[in-house]
């Protein structure tokens, strides 16, 4: 297996080849995901909830993301790894550079940050310093206290237009990937078509270039509330490896996410 690159993801977008990605936090699962055909993995601050047991992603630190990045890199040496810059770790240029350096040295191929046009200077500064950036728009979990909960974003025309403007601005600033979370399918389609960079959806329908799931959601072991966009592939497939293969296949075929997993 060759190393997955950003150039390859851009080529897949042009070829309309949909790809599956997933969160990973340790070497064993990272190896399993790579063996079953997952080319991209996210070391997400979701670990604060699914690994550490917090009720949000806010307590997660840069050092914790770096630790899990090192673990995942050992298990999946050829995968393209995205690592989250956690809450308040990119509030100033100096802090951003220091945080990104820690994650890149831990084995990340790029960092992911949440927010719109206000982050353009940050994105530009990072890319100028050889740190590839993945943007994140829509429902951005680090802003849960601003949103007043985990709610679908971009449902009215004003909000939808602003999200498109933010996406285009991030691309112009140098972002090379975009995660789009919990937005209506029509809006996700518009963003995906207007951007030249690959768009990875979660709760954004089957119209994006790629899909991502928190691994626990893909296996039906999410504690508490199960997101509308989640699917229990483990129950359907019967074993973990089969579940990952089924996820990869259904994303490639456009079967997942279905209408029942999407927002209008």
N, C-alpha and C positions, 0 to 999 in steps of 0.2 A: 504493500500500500504506500503510495506516494504521499508526501505531506500536502495537506490541503492549504491552498493559498487564497488570498483575496482576488487575485486574477482569475482563479478557477470559479469562484463564486460569481464574479461579474459575467464570465462566459456562460455559466448556467442560467443566469437571468436572461441573457440574450437568446439562449436556446429554449427558454421556457421550461427548463428542467427544475422542478421543485425539489427542494432538499429539506431534510429533517435535522433539527438540532435539539439539544436537551441540556438541562442543567446537570452538572456533575460535581461531586465534592470529595471523592476519594479515588485511589488508584484502582481498586478492584472493579468498581462500576465503570470507571473511565475505560479500562481495558475491554470490558464486556461491550460497552457502547461502540467502541472503535471496531471491534471484531464483527459486530452486526451491521456495520455500514453507516454509523453516525460520523459525519466529517467535521462537525463544528460543535463545540461544547462551551457552555457558559458556567463560569464559577460565579454564581449569583449571590447577591446579598440576601436572597431568599433563604439562605442557610440559617439566617437568624430565626426564621420561623420553623422550617422543617427539620433542622438539625439541632438548633439550640433551644427551641421551645418558646421564643418570644412571641408577642402578639403583633409585631411589625418588623420591618427590616432595619429600623433606625439604630438599634444598639450595635450593629456589626461594625467592626473596625478594619482598617487597611491591613493590619497584621494578620487578622483572621482570614481575610480574603487571600492574602499571600500564602498563608499556610496551606489552604485548600488548593490553591493554584499549583503549588509544588507537588502536592499529592496527585492531582489529576494529570499533570505533565508527565510524571513517572509512569502512569498507567496508559497514557495515550500520547506517545511522543510525536506522532504524525498529525494529530488533530489540530485544527485551528482553535485556539483557546481565547475566549473573551473573558475578561475579568472585570467585575463591577468596581467602580469607584464608589465606596459607600457614603452614606449620609455625612455631609459637612467635611468631606475629605478633598473637595475641590472648590472651596470658597474663595481662595485667593490664588494668584498665579504661582506664588512660591509653594503654597501647600499642594496645589495641583501637580506641579512638577515632582515634588518629593513623593507624593502618593503614587503617581504613575510609574516613577522609577522603581519603587518597591515591587509593584505588581509585574512590571516587565522583567525585572531580574528574577522574579519567582517562576517565570516561564510563560507569561501571557504573551499572545501575539498582538492583542489590542485591548484597550480599555473601553468600558461602556459607562456613559454618564447620562443622567436624566435631566431633560429640560429643553426649552426651545431656543428662540433667537438670542436670548440673553447670554447663551453659552457660546456664541459664535467666536468671540475673541479667544476663549479658552480652547475651543477645538482647533482654531488656527495655530495657536501657540504650541499645542501638543504635536500637531502634524508637522510643523516646522522643525520640531525637535525629535523627529523619527519615532513618534508614538502614534500608531494608527488608532482611530477613534470610531466607536459605534455609538450612534445617538439612540435615544429612547424617548418616544412621544406617546401621547394618549394617556392611559392610566399609568402614572409614574408613582410607584409605591412609596418612594421617599417623601412624596408630597401628600401622604394620606391625611395629615392633620389640616392641610389647606383644603383638600377636596371634601373633607368631612366623611371619609369612608372610601371604600373601594368601588367606585362608580364608573359606568361607561362614559367615555369622553367623546366630544365632537358630534353630539346629536343634533344641535341646531346649526343653522347656516353660518352664523358668525363664528362659532367655535370651530366648525369644520374648515372654514376658509383660513382661520388663524393657524390651525394645525398644518395645513398644506404650506402656508408661508414659512412656518417654522422648519418644516422638513426640507424645503428648497434652500433655506438659509443655512441649515446645518451642512447640507451637501456642498454648497458654495464655499463654506468655511473649511471644508476638507474631510468631513465625515465620510467613511467608506462603507458603512453599513448602517441600517436603521432598524431598531425594534419598534414595532407598533402594537400597543397593547390595549385591548378592550375598546375598540371603536367600531362603528357600523360598517358593514361589508362594503357599501357604496363608497364610503370615505377611504377605506383601505385600498380599494381598487384604484381610486383616483390618485392617491399618493404613490402607489406602486408604479403606475403608468407614467407619472410625471417625473419620477426620480430615475436617474441612470444608475444609481447604486442599488444593490440588492436590499429588499425590505423583508424582514422576518416578522411574521405575525404571531400573536398569541391572543386569542379572542378577537381576531380580525377577519374571520372567514377564510376561505380557501383560495383567495385571489392574490395573496402575497407570494413572493418568490420562495420563501422558506417558512417553516413553522418551528416554534419552540414550545416545549412544555417543561415544567418542573417535574423532575423524574418521579417524585412521589405521586403526582397527579396521574402520570402515565401508568402507574402500577396500582391505582385505586387505594392508596394508603394515606391519603391526605386526612389529617385530623380535622374535625369540625366541619366547617362549610366547604363543600366541593364546588369549585368554580364551574359556571355554565359551559365553558370551553373545554373542560377536562374530559378525558375519555379513559376508561379503565381497560387498557389493552391486555393487561395480565389475565384478567378473568376470561377474556375472549380467546386468548392464545393458549393459556394453560401453563405456561412457564415463562420465566423472565426473558430468556434469549428470544423466544418466539414472540413475546410481546414487543420487544424492540424492533425485530424484523417487520412485524405487522405495522407498527407505527411508521417506519421508514417507507414501506410499500404504499400505505394508504395516503401518506403525504405526497409521494411521487405521482400517484394516480389521481390526486385531487379529491379522493373519497373523504379524507379527514383534513380539516374539520368539516362536518356536515352542517346542514341548516340548523340542526338542533343545538349546535355548539357556537352559533354565530349570533350577532346582534344586528338589529335593523333600526 
